[in-house]
Amino acid sequence: MIRKEVTVCNRLGLHARAAAKLVQIANQFQAQVSLTTNQMCADAKSILGVLTLAAAKDTPLIIEVDGPDEAEALSQIEHLIQDRFGEGE
Amino acid sequence: MKTLAGQEIHPRMSVHQFVDLFSSLRIHVTAGRGGLDREIESPRIQKPGLALAGVHEYIHPERIQILGETEISYLNRWSGEDRLKILQPIFERGICCFLLTKGLPPPEELVTLAEGTDTPLLTSTEKSSLVINQVTDVLMSALAPVLSVHGVLVDVYGVGLLIIGRGSIGKSESALDLIVRGHRLVSDDVVEIRRQADHLTGTAPELLRYHMELRGLGIINIKELFGVVATRSQVEVELVVELEHWQENGNYDRLGLDELTISILGLPVPYLLMPVAPGRNITILLEVAVRNLLLKRKGIHSAKDFTRRLQQMLEANVDEPEP
């Protein structure tokens, strides 16, 4: 299992469409992916869980990935968040 | 024993939040407003009688210090100068807040020290006994640790059934099936479990309440779609079923004699591992699992009864003479 802390950096935070992108990526992997804020923990493969995190801009997120393709999964999710979900702001 | 995975959160409460929560006790801030962001870390209260008598090592600064008629009468026996000497070392311990009951007028020195050290001094018009009961009761639940887990919580025949398992195993679909069959949804996807004494109460996070997500349909509102009887705001978590893809060499329980449990916030809860495969109607299996749990509680244990009868038959066969 690998884990990494990433900060949500897009202006709108983890809103509905951004969450949908994240969940879509997480679902491409076999590994289990979970996201944790200091308030709660959610399965990154389920849209409701990710939305319930209500992670605004600057929220630190701990990504935990466990499975055969964990390294690639972590790298893609981290890239998506740091790329501001492709929103440019 | 297996432990239910999840994120454990210890809720915090500032004095400010405490005052807002107890508007029913008519609590007012009399002095020390500068310290309203101090945190109350313990649900227990303390009456600082010993500390007033000069013994300070047993004081718990993280607990609300209740000053009732006894404490105030004792303080009023002393001169102003002595009161200051008595109270000063207590304030130096960094008390989260003082709560003066019965609408008693606070001695001047108490107010001065509260202001000087930014220690909130709260007052209530209610009697100490009532204040202590209500404060302890509410703080016990507000400060109880919360475990946030992935899973679906459904009330099945009044029993809180927590369905866990990997993503896309069909937890939500099973829950929807249960709802259609008349059971009630508490939470889909994220369940918050609180422990109070020997009980585990499960609820949905505020934002999520009564919503579900189903692949292909998106987010739906169960309360609007199925009506108020299809949902429930909280239920006691009494059974955990883990769904997993059928494994050829999986070690599944065939007898039902071993009663497995899973630990949730330190409490054991009955646990079943259930394989999912084509042709297995998970909803019916879940319903029967709950019926069986209820039956066991009534003292009827199907698996044990069966093996007892088998045992009797084996013994009878041994006694029969050889032909």
Interface residues (C-beta under 8 A of the other chain):
Chain A: N27 Q32 S34 T36 N38 Q39 M40 C41 A42 D43 K45 S46 I47 L48 G49 L51 T52 A54
Chain B: G6 Q7 I9 S148 V149 H150 R166 G167 S168 D188 D189 V190 E192 P205 L207 L208 H211 M212 E213 I219
